[in-house]
Amino acid sequence: FAYTFSNADGTDRPRVAELMTHIAPGAPASTDATGAYYAASEAGWGQVLSEYRGADGADTAFVVQYLYDAQGEPRWVLAVEPTSALASTHPYITFPVHCPGCAWLPDWQALRAEAGSGSFSFDGPGHARVSTQFTLPADFGGSWQRNALGVELLTDPP
């Protein structure tokens, strides 16, 4: 998965790439909508949804929102929820360091901070609506508010 962050003034930052491998136990979710989603009207930020079927048979979704803080610096927030709860408002957390795939680092959980809430509901295959009510921790600053913003699948369907 590769992406380019844009500065607040619209100039691009260097490309960043992160090899993402599905390592969660279990089979793909029954209605797998895994992929990267973006709002064409607001290029430069987006979210990655990853779904899997757990050992107990329940579908679980990881949603990582890539966005900007008050200084225009790229940040990310994370939600882990049952897939059936995505359309409902659910809590997101953020971290001052590391990458979304760095949960193996020993201080990853110790540095977590509440970021607000959001929802992700589908209009159909490859189309969803994202609502966010994020207030980033003081170390980052800023808020990220969106209300039922239409997003589209950017990556190939699973």
Short mmCIF file of the C-alpha atoms (twelve columns), coordinates in Angstrom:
data_MODEL
# 
_entry.id   MODEL 
# 
loop_
_atom_site.group_PDB 
_atom_site.id 
_atom_site.type_symbol 
_atom_site.label_atom_id 
_atom_site.label_alt_id 
_atom_site.label_comp_id 
_atom_site.label_asym_id 
_atom_site.label_seq_id 
_atom_site.Cartn_x 
_atom_site.Cartn_y 
_atom_site.Cartn_z 
_atom_site.pdbx_PDB_model_num 
ATOM 1   C CA . PHE A 1   0.000   0.000   0.000  1 
ATOM 2   C CA . ALA A 2   1.559   3.311   -1.026 1 
ATOM 3   C CA . TYR A 3   0.265   6.836   -0.571 1 
ATOM 4   C CA . THR A 4   1.326   10.464  -0.885 1 
ATOM 5   C CA . PHE A 5   0.514   13.026  1.772  1 
ATOM 6   C CA . SER A 6   -0.092  16.605  0.704  1 
ATOM 7   C CA . ASN A 7   0.863   19.608  2.801  1 
ATOM 8   C CA . ALA A 8   -1.836  22.079  3.817  1 
ATOM 9   C CA . ASP A 9   -0.704  24.333  0.930  1 
ATOM 10  C CA . GLY A 10  -1.327  21.518  -1.579 1 
ATOM 11  C CA . THR A 11  2.303   20.574  -2.234 1 
ATOM 12  C CA . ASP A 12  3.137   16.893  -2.035 1 
ATOM 13  C CA . ARG A 13  5.268   15.257  0.607  1 
ATOM 14  C CA . PRO A 14  7.488   12.342  -0.391 1 
ATOM 15  C CA . ARG A 15  5.711   9.093   -1.112 1 
ATOM 16  C CA . VAL A 16  5.409   6.681   1.764  1 
ATOM 17  C CA . ALA A 17  5.027   2.948   1.280  1 
ATOM 18  C CA . GLU A 18  4.095   0.284   3.752  1 
ATOM 19  C CA . LEU A 19  3.840   -3.404  2.959  1 
ATOM 20  C CA . MET A 20  0.524   -4.554  4.382  1 
ATOM 21  C CA . THR A 21  -0.069  -8.257  4.887  1 
ATOM 22  C CA . HIS A 22  -3.297  -9.745  6.194  1 
ATOM 23  C CA . ILE A 23  -2.156  -11.627 9.316  1 
ATOM 24  C CA . ALA A 24  -5.372  -11.758 11.318 1 
ATOM 25  C CA . PRO A 25  -6.603  -15.273 12.089 1 
ATOM 26  C CA . GLY A 26  -9.623  -16.651 10.314 1 
ATOM 27  C CA . ALA A 27  -11.061 -16.381 6.847  1 
ATOM 28  C CA . PRO A 28  -12.062 -13.248 4.970  1 
ATOM 29  C CA . ALA A 29  -15.275 -11.652 6.197  1 
ATOM 30  C CA . SER A 30  -18.544 -12.836 4.668  1 
ATOM 31  C CA . THR A 31  -19.179 -9.435  3.055  1 
ATOM 32  C CA . ASP A 32  -15.585 -8.314  2.600  1 
ATOM 33  C CA . ALA A 33  -15.303 -4.596  1.765  1 
ATOM 34  C CA . THR A 34  -11.563 -4.458  2.517  1 
ATOM 35  C CA . GLY A 35  -9.717  -1.689  0.700  1 
ATOM 36  C CA . ALA A 36  -8.630  1.939   0.625  1 
ATOM 37  C CA . TYR A 37  -11.410 4.525   0.355  1 
ATOM 38  C CA . TYR A 38  -11.174 8.230   -0.476 1 
ATOM 39  C CA . ALA A 39  -13.408 11.219  -1.117 1 
ATOM 40  C CA . ALA A 40  -12.770 12.533  -4.648 1 
ATOM 41  C CA . SER A 41  -13.887 15.979  -3.491 1 
ATOM 42  C CA . GLU A 42  -11.230 15.997  -0.742 1 
ATOM 43  C CA . ALA A 43  -8.150  14.311  -2.180 1 
ATOM 44  C CA . GLY A 44  -5.138  13.805  0.083  1 
ATOM 45  C CA . TRP A 45  -6.745  11.888  2.939  1 
ATOM 46  C CA . GLY A 46  -8.727  8.693   3.270  1 
ATOM 47  C CA . GLN A 47  -9.278  5.495   5.151  1 
ATOM 48  C CA . VAL A 48  -8.338  1.843   4.905  1 
ATOM 49  C CA . LEU A 49  -10.861 -0.792  5.933  1 
ATOM 50  C CA . SER A 50  -9.734  -4.365  6.626  1 
ATOM 51  C CA . GLU A 51  -12.261 -7.054  7.517  1 
ATOM 52  C CA . TYR A 52  -11.779 -10.610 8.700  1 
ATOM 53  C CA . ARG A 53  -13.814 -13.439 10.176 1 
ATOM 54  C CA . GLY A 54  -12.629 -14.296 13.658 1 
ATOM 55  C CA . ALA A 55  -12.385 -17.724 15.247 1 
ATOM 56  C CA . ASP A 56  -15.788 -17.146 16.873 1 
ATOM 57  C CA . GLY A 57  -17.396 -16.602 13.447 1 
ATOM 58  C CA . ALA A 58  -17.965 -12.866 13.936 1 
ATOM 59  C CA . ASP A 59  -16.742 -10.410 11.312 1 
ATOM 60  C CA . THR A 60  -14.359 -7.747  12.669 1 
ATOM 61  C CA . ALA A 61  -13.271 -4.557  10.920 1 
ATOM 62  C CA . PHE A 62  -10.184 -2.404  11.371 1 
ATOM 63  C CA . VAL A 63  -10.593 1.158   10.085 1 
ATOM 64  C CA . VAL A 64  -7.555  3.436   9.845  1 
ATOM 65  C CA . GLN A 65  -8.293  7.067   8.983  1 
ATOM 66  C CA . TYR A 66  -5.351  8.985   7.474  1 
ATOM 67  C CA . LEU A 67  -5.851  12.736  8.004  1 
ATOM 68  C CA . TYR A 68  -4.108  15.967  9.076  1 
ATOM 69  C CA . ASP A 69  -3.633  17.732  12.406 1 
ATOM 70  C CA . ALA A 70  -3.953  21.485  13.036 1 
ATOM 71  C CA . GLN A 71  -0.413  22.076  11.709 1 
ATOM 72  C CA . GLY A 72  -1.105  20.162  8.482  1 
ATOM 73  C CA . GLU A 73  0.964   17.178  9.638  1 
ATOM 74  C CA . PRO A 74  -0.280  13.726  8.599  1 
ATOM 75  C CA . ARG A 75  -1.825  11.650  11.397 1 
ATOM 76  C CA . TRP A 76  -3.866  8.482   11.683 1 
ATOM 77  C CA . VAL A 77  -6.634  7.220   13.945 1 
ATOM 78  C CA . LEU A 78  -7.852  3.652   14.390 1 
ATOM 79  C CA . ALA A 79  -11.083 1.835   15.203 1 
ATOM 80  C CA . VAL A 80  -11.526 -1.903  15.721 1 
ATOM 81  C CA . GLU A 81  -15.163 -2.943  15.716 1 
ATOM 82  C CA . PRO A 82  -17.479 -5.785  14.751 1 
ATOM 83  C CA . THR A 83  -18.310 -5.254  11.083 1 
ATOM 84  C CA . SER A 84  -21.992 -5.051  11.985 1 
ATOM 85  C CA . ALA A 85  -21.231 -1.972  14.148 1 
ATOM 86  C CA . LEU A 86  -19.421 0.093   11.491 1 
ATOM 87  C CA . ALA A 87  -22.519 2.097   10.553 1 
ATOM 88  C CA . SER A 88  -23.019 3.036   14.218 1 
ATOM 89  C CA . THR A 89  -20.870 5.656   15.896 1 
ATOM 90  C CA . HIS A 90  -17.843 3.957   17.449 1 
ATOM 91  C CA . PRO A 91  -14.694 5.190   19.236 1 
ATOM 92  C CA . TYR A 92  -11.373 5.878   17.533 1 
ATOM 93  C CA . ILE A 93  -7.948  6.024   19.129 1 
ATOM 94  C CA . THR A 94  -4.698  7.598   17.970 1 
ATOM 95  C CA . PHE A 95  -1.021  7.313   18.793 1 
ATOM 96  C CA . PRO A 96  1.731   9.956   18.804 1 
ATOM 97  C CA . VAL A 97  4.272   7.693   17.086 1 
ATOM 98  C CA . HIS A 98  4.639   4.593   14.956 1 
ATOM 99  C CA . CYS A 99  2.618   3.344   12.034 1 
ATOM 100 C CA . PRO A 100 -0.764  1.587   11.965 1 
ATOM 101 C CA . GLY A 101 1.007   -1.721  11.365 1 
ATOM 102 C CA . CYS A 102 3.434   -1.316  14.269 1 
ATOM 103 C CA . ALA A 103 1.338   -2.912  17.015 1 
ATOM 104 C CA . TRP A 104 4.248   -5.216  17.826 1 
ATOM 105 C CA . LEU A 105 6.281   -2.342  19.319 1 
ATOM 106 C CA . PRO A 106 6.288   -2.567  23.142 1 
ATOM 107 C CA . ASP A 107 4.978   0.970   23.810 1 
ATOM 108 C CA . TRP A 108 2.259   0.976   21.144 1 
ATOM 109 C CA . GLN A 109 -0.684  0.443   23.519 1 
ATOM 110 C CA . ALA A 110 0.834   2.605   26.278 1 
ATOM 111 C CA . LEU A 111 0.793   5.670   23.993 1 
ATOM 112 C CA . ARG A 112 -2.812  5.431   22.802 1 
ATOM 113 C CA . ALA A 113 -5.123  8.436   23.176 1 
ATOM 114 C CA . GLU A 114 -8.838  8.922   22.557 1 
ATOM 115 C CA . ALA A 115 -9.502  10.671  19.234 1 
ATOM 116 C CA . GLY A 116 -13.299 10.864  19.056 1 
ATOM 117 C CA . SER A 117 -15.855 8.828   17.171 1 
ATOM 118 C CA . GLY A 118 -16.924 7.986   13.664 1 
ATOM 119 C CA . SER A 119 -18.982 5.725   11.445 1 
ATOM 120 C CA . PHE A 120 -18.596 3.991   8.089  1 
ATOM 121 C CA . SER A 121 -21.789 2.936   6.255  1 
ATOM 122 C CA . PHE A 122 -22.108 1.417   2.793  1 
ATOM 123 C CA . ASP A 123 -24.258 2.729   -0.051 1 
ATOM 124 C CA . GLY A 124 -23.326 -0.252  -2.209 1 
ATOM 125 C CA . PRO A 125 -20.223 -2.118  -3.378 1 
ATOM 126 C CA . GLY A 126 -17.275 0.272   -3.394 1 
ATOM 127 C CA . HIS A 127 -19.302 3.245   -2.101 1 
ATOM 128 C CA . ALA A 128 -19.659 4.336   1.509  1 
ATOM 129 C CA . ARG A 129 -20.387 7.320   3.736  1 
ATOM 130 C CA . VAL A 130 -17.934 8.388   6.428  1 
ATOM 131 C CA . SER A 131 -18.755 10.537  9.431  1 
ATOM 132 C CA . THR A 132 -16.039 11.651  11.841 1 
ATOM 133 C CA . GLN A 133 -16.126 13.672  15.037 1 
ATOM 134 C CA . PHE A 134 -12.414 13.679  15.881 1 
ATOM 135 C CA . THR A 135 -10.694 16.034  18.285 1 
ATOM 136 C CA . LEU A 136 -7.025  15.169  18.230 1 
ATOM 137 C CA . PRO A 137 -5.067  15.081  21.496 1 
ATOM 138 C CA . ALA A 138 -3.232  18.237  22.581 1 
ATOM 139 C CA . ASP A 139 0.093   16.875  21.286 1 
ATOM 140 C CA . PHE A 140 -1.373  17.011  17.760 1 
ATOM 141 C CA . GLY A 141 -4.194  19.524  18.022 1 
ATOM 142 C CA . GLY A 142 -7.056  20.154  15.675 1 
ATOM 143 C CA . SER A 143 -10.266 18.437  14.772 1 
ATOM 144 C CA . TRP A 144 -11.532 16.467  11.797 1 
ATOM 145 C CA . GLN A 145 -15.283 16.714  11.318 1 
ATOM 146 C CA . ARG A 146 -17.104 15.090  8.399  1 
ATOM 147 C CA . ASN A 147 -20.801 14.279  8.092  1 
ATOM 148 C CA . ALA A 148 -21.883 11.410  5.824  1 
ATOM 149 C CA . LEU A 149 -19.191 12.290  3.275  1 
ATOM 150 C CA . GLY A 150 -19.314 9.988   0.254  1 
ATOM 151 C CA . VAL A 151 -16.172 7.912   -0.303 1 
ATOM 152 C CA . GLU A 152 -15.245 5.466   -3.046 1 
ATOM 153 C CA . LEU A 153 -13.091 2.364   -3.144 1 
ATOM 154 C CA . LEU A 154 -9.660  3.319   -4.485 1 
ATOM 155 C CA . THR A 155 -8.138  -0.166  -4.534 1 
ATOM 156 C CA . ASP A 156 -9.261  -3.305  -6.328 1 
ATOM 157 C CA . PRO A 157 -12.127 -5.134  -4.603 1 
ATOM 158 C CA . PRO A 158 -11.050 -8.158  -2.511 1 
# 
